[in-house]
Amino acid sequence: MKYVLWDWNGTLFDDLDICRETIDTLLKRHGIKPLVTIEKYRSVFCFPITEFYKNAGFDLAQISFELLAREYMEIYLPMSFDKTKCSLNKNALDVIKELNSRGFSQTIISASKTDILKRQINNFGIENMFDEIFGIGDIYAKSKADIARNWKEKYTPQPTDAVFIGDSLHDSEVSEIIGCRCLLYDGGHQKIPENDDKYEKITSLWEVTEKI
């Protein structure tokens, strides 16, 4: 094992509460019943994000996704830099330090816009703990697939060389593109299916240090 690839939102960065608050604010603004609970939020969250918006109650034939995405970021961004509202997930910092001490190369692969992603990481002063940080070019969070393909082409890893750690079924798809193992943290944005042997679940980030 050489490479540890991390998702950011919901995996290392615990922004779950503010994301639920943001989507509920947006739903109410457009006259739609809010989700209210974290459990409901996690049950409807998915990629692509357009499908998540539909699951949450938006009719994208009536309200453009691009408009909603801009409104979402206007609400979400200020909270995402407020450490009284969000933080790193429990054990995240200790796990990152432990893996660095073991000599693993650590990289973040995210569907967040690159400049926002780096600002959020810098807000916790951990940017230098990663070898590379990859985001996308806009705020629409379409997919991490292209990033994964580019990373695979650059490093040409063997299946046992890398592990991808995320919190959504899309992260499992990303790991399949890379051809590596995937650990899914069942405390992030998407509820991971119960009793499904396809997914290797963890309930604490510290388990990463025990499984690789």
C-alpha positions in Angstrom: 0.0 0.0 0.0 1.4 3.4 -1.1 -1.5 5.8 -1.6 -4.3 6.9 0.6 -6.9 8.9 -1.4 -9.5 10.9 0.6 -12.8 12.4 -0.1 -13.2 15.7 1.7 -16.8 16.7 2.5 -18.4 14.4 5.0 -15.3 12.2 5.2 -12.5 14.4 6.6 -14.6 17.6 6.9 -17.7 17.3 9.0 -20.0 19.8 7.2 -23.0 17.5 7.4 -25.1 19.8 9.8 -24.5 22.9 7.8 -25.3 21.1 4.5 -28.6 20.0 5.9 -29.2 23.5 7.2 -28.4 24.9 3.8 -30.6 22.6 1.8 -33.5 23.2 4.2 -33.1 27.0 3.9 -33.1 26.6 0.2 -36.2 24.4 0.2 -38.1 26.8 2.4 -37.1 29.7 0.2 -38.7 28.0 -2.7 -41.8 27.0 -0.8 -40.9 23.3 -0.4 -41.1 21.2 2.7 -37.7 21.0 4.4 -35.9 17.7 5.2 -35.5 18.7 8.9 -33.5 15.8 10.1 -30.0 14.5 9.4 -31.4 11.0 8.9 -33.7 12.3 6.1 -30.9 14.2 4.5 -28.6 11.2 4.5 -31.4 9.0 3.0 -31.9 11.3 0.0 -28.3 12.4 -0.6 -26.7 11.0 -3.8 -24.6 11.7 -6.8 -25.1 13.2 -9.3 -26.1 16.2 -7.2 -28.9 17.0 -9.5 -30.6 13.7 -8.4 -30.0 14.7 -4.8 -31.9 18.0 -5.4 -34.7 16.1 -7.0 -34.8 13.7 -4.1 -34.9 16.6 -1.7 -38.1 18.0 -3.4 -36.9 20.4 -6.1 -38.5 20.3 -9.6 -35.6 21.0 -11.8 -37.9 21.6 -14.8 -39.3 24.6 -12.9 -36.2 25.8 -11.0 -32.8 25.6 -12.7 -30.1 23.6 -11.0 -27.5 26.2 -11.8 -29.6 28.9 -9.9 -30.1 26.6 -7.0 -26.4 25.7 -6.9 -25.5 29.4 -6.7 -28.0 30.1 -4.0 -26.8 27.0 -2.1 -23.2 28.2 -2.1 -24.2 31.7 -1.0 -25.7 30.1 2.2 -23.2 27.4 2.7 -19.9 29.1 2.2 -19.8 31.5 5.1 -20.8 28.7 7.5 -18.2 26.3 6.0 -15.4 28.6 7.3 -17.0 29.1 10.8 -15.4 26.6 13.2 -18.2 27.0 15.6 -20.5 25.4 13.0 -18.3 22.7 11.4 -15.0 21.0 12.0 -12.8 18.1 11.0 -14.5 14.7 11.7 -13.6 13.0 14.9 -10.1 11.4 14.7 -9.5 12.9 11.2 -6.4 14.8 12.2 -4.9 12.0 14.2 -5.5 9.5 11.3 -3.8 11.9 8.8 -0.8 12.3 11.1 -0.6 8.5 11.8 -0.6 7.7 8.1 2.0 10.3 7.3 4.2 8.8 10.0 3.9 5.4 8.2 5.0 6.9 5.0 1.8 6.8 3.0 1.2 9.4 0.2 -2.1 11.1 1.0 -4.2 12.9 -1.6 -7.6 14.6 -1.5 -10.0 14.0 -4.5 -13.2 16.1 -4.2 -16.2 17.2 -6.2 -15.8 20.6 -4.6 -14.6 23.6 -6.6 -10.8 23.6 -6.3 -10.3 27.1 -4.8 -13.1 26.6 -2.2 -11.7 23.2 -1.4 -8.2 24.5 -0.8 -9.6 27.4 1.3 -11.5 25.0 3.5 -8.4 22.8 4.0 -6.2 25.8 4.7 -8.7 26.9 7.3 -7.6 23.9 9.4 -3.9 24.4 8.6 -3.6 20.9 7.2 -2.8 21.6 3.6 0.9 20.6 3.9 -0.2 17.1 5.2 -1.3 16.1 1.7 0.9 15.5 -1.4 -1.9 16.6 -3.8 -5.3 18.2 -3.5 -7.7 17.8 -6.5 -11.1 19.5 -6.9 -13.2 20.5 -10.0 -13.6 23.7 -12.0 -17.1 24.8 -11.0 -19.6 24.7 -8.1 -21.9 22.0 -9.6 -20.3 18.9 -8.0 -21.0 16.7 -11.0 -18.4 13.9 -10.5 -14.9 12.9 -9.3 -14.6 10.4 -12.1 -12.4 12.5 -14.4 -10.1 13.3 -11.5 -9.8 9.6 -10.7 -9.0 8.7 -14.3 -6.3 11.4 -14.4 -4.8 10.2 -11.1 -4.8 6.6 -12.3 -3.1 7.6 -15.6 -0.4 9.5 -13.7 0.4 6.9 -11.1 -0.7 3.6 -12.8 -1.2 1.9 -9.4 -1.6 -1.8 -8.9 -4.9 -2.8 -7.2 -3.1 -3.2 -3.8 -1.3 0.1 -4.1 -4.1 2.4 -3.1 -7.2 2.8 -1.0 -10.0 5.4 -1.5 -11.9 6.6 1.6 -15.2 8.3 1.2 -18.7 8.6 2.5 -20.9 8.1 -0.6 -21.7 5.4 -3.1 -20.1 7.7 -5.7 -16.8 7.2 -3.9 -17.1 3.5 -4.4 -17.6 4.2 -8.1 -14.5 6.4 -8.1 -12.5 3.6 -6.5 -13.7 1.2 -9.2 -12.3 3.6 -11.8 -8.9 3.6 -10.1 -9.2 -0.1 -9.5 -8.5 0.0 -5.8 -10.1 -0.8 -2.5 -12.7 1.5 -1.0 -13.6 2.2 2.6 -16.9 4.0 3.1 -17.4 6.0 6.3 -20.9 5.5 7.4 -21.2 8.8 9.2 -21.1 11.2 6.3 -23.5 12.6 3.8 -25.0 9.4 2.4 -26.4 6.4 4.3 -24.5 3.4 3.2 -26.8 0.4 2.5 -27.1 -2.2 5.4 -26.1 -5.8 4.9 -24.5 -5.2 1.4 -21.2 -7.1 1.0 -20.3 -4.8 -1.9 -19.3 -2.0 0.5 -16.6 -2.1 3.1 -18.0 0.2 5.8 -16.2 1.9 8.7 -18.0 3.7 11.5 -14.9 5.6 12.7 -12.1 7.1 10.8 -9.6 5.5 13.2 -10.5 2.2 11.6 -8.6 3.3 8.5 -5.3 2.9 10.5 -6.3 -0.6 11.4 -7.4 -1.8 8.0 -4.5 -0.7 5.8 
